[in-house]
Amino acid sequence: MVSSIPLYARAACYTLYLAFCAVVLSFIIGLFCSLVLYFKVKFFSIFVKAYIELSRNTPLLIQLFFLHFGLKIEAHICAVAALAFLGGSYMAEAFRGGLEAVEKVQLESALSIGLNKPQLITYIIIPQALMVAFPAIGANMIFLLKETSVVSIISITDLVATAKDLISLYYATDEALLMLVISYLVILTPISFGIWFLEKRIKHAAFGN
């Protein structure tokens, strides 16, 4: 177990890299989709709704198979794309909840003092929506990080693939799986605590308690 620590450490770094790329892309996708739905943008709204339904109602494993074996996309790009495709729909729902929490009177007041739509989105809508949606966004971040465990199916050397390799080489199933569990705990516990801490700070800044 001790000798396998460097292998798990490298795999953990790669897993975090995949998760980071997926979270950033899904954040952008989710924000864009939620704004399209919030402002009821014609034509685009239909495609956004179709994307959300497709993403949320198809397993990540099937998406990976389709992209990698069907479209012949390189494994790393395929993993990030599939995770972002899945995460974007969940982020969109999280953002939409935050956007709907912004009171209409604030929008009317902002327009009455001369703010245009880009300024309204940048200074009024998005900051308040982020504060409301942060718990859901944090939960989606952790969800995406855990979902990286699936990408080993397309020969990505992540934590799960490392555990599988060690099991096949040394038949040390219990030890390899225990190290896998510990690795995910080491990664997820600080992130979960950080999200919880930020959530408390945001709640305190917004509501004073």
C-alpha positions as CSV (number, residue, x, y, z in Angstrom):
1,M,0.0,0.0,0.0
2,V,2.8,2.4,0.9
3,S,4.7,1.7,-2.4
4,S,1.5,2.4,-4.4
5,I,1.1,5.9,-2.9
6,P,3.0,7.7,-5.8
7,L,0.8,5.9,-8.3
8,Y,-2.4,7.1,-6.6
9,A,-1.0,10.6,-6.2
10,R,-0.4,10.9,-9.9
11,A,-3.8,9.5,-10.7
12,A,-5.4,11.9,-8.2
13,C,-3.7,14.9,-9.8
14,Y,-5.0,13.8,-13.2
15,T,-8.5,13.2,-11.8
16,L,-8.5,16.7,-10.3
17,Y,-7.4,18.1,-13.6
18,L,-10.2,16.4,-15.4
19,A,-12.7,17.5,-12.8
20,F,-11.4,21.1,-12.9
21,C,-11.7,21.3,-16.7
22,A,-15.2,19.8,-16.6
23,V,-16.4,22.1,-13.8
24,V,-15.2,25.2,-15.6
25,L,-16.8,24.2,-18.9
26,S,-20.0,23.1,-17.3
27,F,-20.2,26.4,-15.3
28,I,-20.0,28.3,-18.6
29,I,-22.5,26.1,-20.4
30,G,-24.9,26.1,-17.5
31,L,-24.8,29.9,-17.1
32,F,-25.3,30.4,-20.8
33,C,-28.2,27.9,-20.9
34,S,-29.9,29.4,-17.9
35,L,-29.7,32.9,-19.3
36,V,-31.2,31.7,-22.5
37,L,-34.1,30.1,-20.7
38,Y,-34.5,33.0,-18.2
39,F,-34.8,35.6,-21.0
40,K,-36.8,33.2,-23.2
41,V,-34.5,33.7,-26.2
42,K,-36.4,32.5,-29.3
43,F,-35.0,29.6,-31.3
44,F,-32.1,29.0,-28.8
45,S,-34.5,28.1,-26.0
46,I,-35.7,25.0,-27.9
47,F,-32.1,23.7,-28.3
48,V,-31.2,24.4,-24.7
49,K,-34.3,22.5,-23.4
50,A,-33.5,19.6,-25.8
51,Y,-29.9,19.6,-24.6
52,I,-30.9,19.5,-20.9
53,E,-33.3,16.7,-21.4
54,L,-30.8,14.7,-23.5
55,S,-28.0,15.2,-21.0
56,R,-29.9,14.5,-17.9
57,N,-31.7,11.4,-19.3
58,T,-28.7,9.6,-20.8
59,P,-26.0,7.9,-18.6
60,L,-22.5,9.3,-18.6
61,L,-21.2,5.9,-19.6
62,I,-23.3,5.9,-22.8
63,Q,-22.1,9.4,-23.6
64,L,-18.5,8.3,-23.2
65,F,-19.0,5.3,-25.4
66,F,-20.7,7.4,-28.1
67,L,-18.0,10.1,-28.2
68,H,-15.0,7.7,-27.9
69,F,-16.0,4.6,-29.8
70,G,-18.6,6.2,-32.0
71,L,-17.1,9.5,-33.0
72,K,-13.5,8.4,-32.4
73,I,-12.6,11.3,-30.2
74,E,-9.4,11.1,-28.3
75,A,-9.9,9.7,-24.8
76,H,-8.8,12.8,-22.8
77,I,-10.9,15.2,-24.9
78,C,-13.8,12.7,-24.8
79,A,-13.7,12.5,-20.9
80,V,-13.7,16.3,-20.5
81,A,-16.4,16.8,-23.1
82,A,-18.7,14.1,-21.7
83,L,-18.3,15.4,-18.1
84,A,-18.9,19.0,-19.2
85,F,-21.9,17.9,-21.3
86,L,-23.4,16.2,-18.3
87,G,-22.5,18.9,-15.8
88,G,-23.7,21.7,-17.9
89,S,-27.3,20.6,-17.7
90,Y,-27.2,20.3,-13.9
91,M,-25.5,23.7,-13.6
92,A,-28.1,25.2,-15.9
93,E,-30.9,24.0,-13.5
94,A,-28.9,25.3,-10.5
95,F,-28.5,28.7,-12.2
96,R,-32.1,28.8,-13.2
97,G,-33.2,28.5,-9.6
98,G,-30.9,31.3,-8.7
99,L,-32.1,33.5,-11.5
100,E,-35.8,33.0,-10.7
101,A,-35.0,34.1,-7.1
102,V,-34.0,37.6,-8.3
103,E,-37.0,39.8,-7.6
104,K,-38.5,41.5,-10.7
105,V,-38.8,44.8,-8.9
106,Q,-35.0,45.0,-8.9
107,L,-34.8,44.5,-12.6
108,E,-37.4,47.2,-13.2
109,S,-35.6,49.6,-10.9
110,A,-32.3,48.9,-12.7
111,L,-33.9,49.6,-16.1
112,S,-35.5,52.7,-14.8
113,I,-32.2,54.2,-13.8
114,G,-30.7,53.6,-17.3
115,L,-28.9,50.3,-17.1
116,N,-28.9,48.4,-20.3
117,K,-29.4,44.6,-20.6
118,P,-25.7,43.6,-20.4
119,Q,-25.2,45.8,-17.3
120,L,-28.4,44.4,-15.8
121,I,-27.1,40.9,-16.3
122,T,-23.5,41.6,-15.1
123,Y,-24.3,43.8,-12.0
124,I,-27.7,42.8,-10.8
125,I,-28.8,39.4,-12.0
126,I,-25.7,37.2,-12.0
127,P,-24.3,38.2,-8.6
128,Q,-27.6,37.6,-6.8
129,A,-28.2,34.4,-8.8
130,L,-24.8,33.0,-7.8
131,M,-25.4,33.7,-4.2
132,V,-28.7,31.8,-4.2
133,A,-27.4,29.0,-6.5
134,F,-24.1,28.4,-4.8
135,P,-25.1,25.4,-2.7
136,A,-26.4,23.6,-5.8
137,I,-23.3,24.7,-7.7
138,G,-21.1,23.3,-5.0
139,A,-23.1,20.0,-4.9
140,N,-22.7,19.7,-8.7
141,M,-18.9,20.3,-8.5
142,I,-18.6,17.4,-6.1
143,F,-20.9,15.3,-8.2
144,L,-18.7,15.9,-11.3
145,L,-15.6,15.0,-9.4
146,K,-17.1,11.7,-8.3
147,E,-18.3,11.0,-11.8
148,T,-14.7,11.1,-13.1
149,S,-14.6,7.5,-11.7
150,V,-16.5,6.4,-14.8
151,V,-13.9,7.6,-17.4
152,S,-11.6,4.7,-16.7
153,I,-13.8,2.7,-19.1
154,I,-12.1,4.5,-22.0
155,S,-8.6,3.8,-20.8
156,I,-8.1,7.0,-18.8
157,T,-5.5,6.5,-16.1
158,D,-7.5,7.9,-13.2
159,L,-7.8,6.6,-9.7
160,V,-10.2,3.8,-10.6
161,A,-7.9,2.6,-13.4
162,T,-4.9,2.7,-11.1
163,A,-6.7,0.5,-8.6
164,K,-7.8,-1.9,-11.4
165,D,-4.2,-2.2,-12.6
166,L,-2.8,-2.9,-9.2
167,I,-5.5,-5.6,-8.6
168,S,-4.7,-7.3,-11.9
169,L,-0.9,-7.1,-11.2
170,Y,-0.8,-8.2,-7.6
171,Y,-4.3,-9.6,-6.8
172,A,-4.3,-7.2,-3.8
173,T,-8.0,-6.4,-4.1
174,D,-8.6,-5.2,-0.6
175,E,-5.5,-3.1,-0.4
176,A,-6.1,-1.4,-3.8
177,L,-9.7,-0.7,-3.1
178,L,-8.9,0.7,0.4
179,M,-6.3,3.0,-1.2
180,L,-9.0,4.1,-3.7
181,V,-11.4,5.0,-1.0
182,I,-8.8,6.9,1.0
183,S,-7.7,8.8,-2.2
184,Y,-11.3,10.0,-2.8
185,L,-11.7,10.9,0.8
186,V,-8.5,12.9,0.7
187,I,-9.6,14.8,-2.4
188,L,-13.3,15.3,-1.5
189,T,-13.2,16.1,2.2
190,P,-11.2,19.4,1.9
191,I,-13.3,20.4,-1.2
192,S,-16.6,19.7,0.7
193,F,-15.4,21.6,3.7
194,G,-14.3,24.5,1.5
195,I,-17.6,24.7,-0.3
196,W,-19.4,24.5,3.1
197,F,-17.2,27.4,4.4
198,L,-17.9,29.5,1.4
199,E,-21.6,28.8,1.6
200,K,-21.6,30.0,5.2
201,R,-19.7,33.2,4.3
202,I,-22.1,33.9,1.4
203,K,-25.1,33.4,3.6
204,H,-23.6,35.6,6.3
205,A,-22.9,38.3,3.7
206,A,-26.3,38.1,2.2
207,F,-28.5,37.7,5.3
208,G,-26.2,38.6,8.2
209,N,-26.5,35.3,10.1
